[in-house]
Amino acid sequence: MEMRTLDSLKVGEKGIITGIDGGRTAIIRLCEMGFNRGSEVCIVKNDIGPIIVSLAGSKIALGWGLARKIMVQLKEPSMQNAGAWDKGGMKYADNSISR
């Protein structure tokens, strides 16, 4: 899997935090916000202004400088169309099944 900085991910890409390349203050601040090694992040917005990241069910805005210090391992895209889901969270084995 590929190692990148958080600011290099595109919208919708997911990664696992592998480390923070920064000073003591930056590391403490980011860890207190939940950016710990092993945490999964997903990019919500990455264009103009701050980067918005989904982390542990919360949306967090980060400036480019802090986002550039966070090292992530790019997560492989999951098989999103492998099965059908209904509104109740039940997974069908085949997309052809309907109600």
N, C-alpha and C positions, 0 to 999 in steps of 0.2 A: 504494500500500500504506500501511497505517496505522502510525504511530509510537506506541509505548507504552513504559511502564516494565516491567521484567521481572516485578515483583510483581503487575502487573495481568493477566497471562496466566492462562488457565485450564488445568487438567490436560489434557495431550495437545496443546496448542497449541505451534507452533514459531515461532521468530523468528530473525532475523539481527541480531547485535549491531552497532549503529551508533555507539555512543560511551558514555562513562561521565561522568556529571555529578557529580563529586565532587572532593575535595581530592587533593593529590599522593599522600598515603599510601594512600587508598582506591583510586586509580587503579593504583598500583604493585602493591598487594596483589591486586586483581582480575586484572590482566594476568598476574601470576605464577601465578595459578590457572587461566589459560587463557581468561579472558573478554576476548578481543581483538576488535577491529573485524573484521567479516566472519565470525566464528565462528557456527555454528548451535547454538541451544539448544532443548531441548524440556522442558516442565514435567512432572515426574513427580508431585509432590505440592505442593499449595498450599492448605492449610487452616490448622490450628492448628500453631503451632511454626514451625520453619524451612522455607523453600521448598527442595524438592529438584529439582535440574536435571540433565538429561542433557547432557553436553558432551564431545564427542570420545570417546565410548565410556565415559566415567566418570560416576558419579553424585556430585554435589556439593551439600552442604547450605549454604544461605546464609540469614543473618538478614534480616529484613524491611528493615532500614536499608540494607544493601549492595545488596539486590535492587532497591530503589527508585532507586538511582543508575545502574543499567544501562538504557540506552535500546536498544530493539529495534524492528526493522521486522517486523511480523507477516507471516509467510510464508503464502502462499495454500495452502489445503488441496489436497493432491495427489489425483489420481484413483486412489484405493486399490483400487477395484473395476474398474479398466479391463481387467485381465487376471488370469488365474489363475497362481499360483506353486506349484510342487511343492516337496517337501522338499529337493531338491538345488539349488534356486535357479534352475531352468529356468522361463522365462516362456512360457506358452501364449498364443496370440493370442486365444483365445476361452474363456469360462468353461464352455462345453458340453463341452470335451474332457476325458476322464477316462481313467484307466488301468485 
